[in-house]
């Protein structure tokens, strides 16, 4: 069973490859870094299953499916999504499967198993009609909210949703991020650059290569030597603004330029 995967994040692509390698019946046909490449590979390689990230720059996963025509080979589609429950509901009402980030290996294996069952039960024309209905539903459902508002965190009793509005700042830790809330700190497998692209830029601002702050928790701004800034959070913690982020932070917080005093 040939599987094509597509994700613009190298780390996410590597994890998918590693996971699929543990499923005996799966042959990795190709790995694409963009929607355009994925569409071409679907047409040329005719994979049985395509695992597509919904949020890729340019042509995303939904766009790939939208551009398929009845004459194209139509694989079973498994979408990978960071959308919250309103979009997940749209998937559930249709026939295609989905994976919400972060997902467990068993969830991926179950999605592959389901896709294989559907592959045997439906011809290409049926898959094409169902996918076009799915895409229309998702585009309508997800349009009002384009940004992630919560993430999955792991606690002792399982996975839970953590609203991002309660996170005062996010700290990069290699391939992980720390989510700092009033009462706890959670470690999530994600990169700060990836998370930055998925959250609301009017509510969260990158102020350092390793820090994102929630503007709702910023209680003060201190000017340091030169043009350096430091943000004071409501818990008293001070976050230094990196030089390359100062202009963006000043703009979004409406901080006026100042003159240096001698």
HELIX and SHEET records of a PDB file:
HELIX    1   1 UNK A   10  UNK A   20  1                                  11    
HELIX    2   2 UNK A   35  UNK A   45  1                                  11    
HELIX    3   3 UNK A   61  UNK A   67  1                                   7    
HELIX    4   4 UNK A   85  UNK A   92  1                                   8    
HELIX    5   5 UNK A  105  UNK A  121  1                                  17    
HELIX    6   6 UNK A  124  UNK A  142  1                                  19    
HELIX    7   7 UNK A  164  UNK A  166  5                                   3    
HELIX    8   8 UNK A  192  UNK A  198  1                                   7    
HELIX    9   9 UNK A  215  UNK A  217  5                                   3    
HELIX   10  10 UNK A  243  UNK A  245  5                                   3    
HELIX   11  11 UNK A  246  UNK A  252  1                                   7    
SHEET    1   A 5 UNK A  27  UNK A  32  0                                        
SHEET    2   A 5 UNK A   2  UNK A   6  1                                        
SHEET    3   A 5 UNK A  49  UNK A  53  1                                        
SHEET    4   A 5 UNK A  76  UNK A  81  1                                        
SHEET    5   A 5 UNK A  97  UNK A 100  1                                        
SHEET    1   B 2 UNK A 150  UNK A 155  0                                        
SHEET    2   B 2 UNK A 158  UNK A 163 -1                                        
SHEET    1   C 5 UNK A 185  UNK A 189  0                                        
SHEET    2   C 5 UNK A 176  UNK A 181 -1                                        
SHEET    3   C 5 UNK A 167  UNK A 173 -1                                        
SHEET    4   C 5 UNK A 211  UNK A 214 -1                                        
SHEET    5   C 5 UNK A 204  UNK A 208 -1                                        
SHEET    1   D 3 UNK A 218  UNK A 223  0                                        
SHEET    2   D 3 UNK A 229  UNK A 233 -1                                        
SHEET    3   D 3 UNK A 238  UNK A 241 -1                                        
END                                                                             
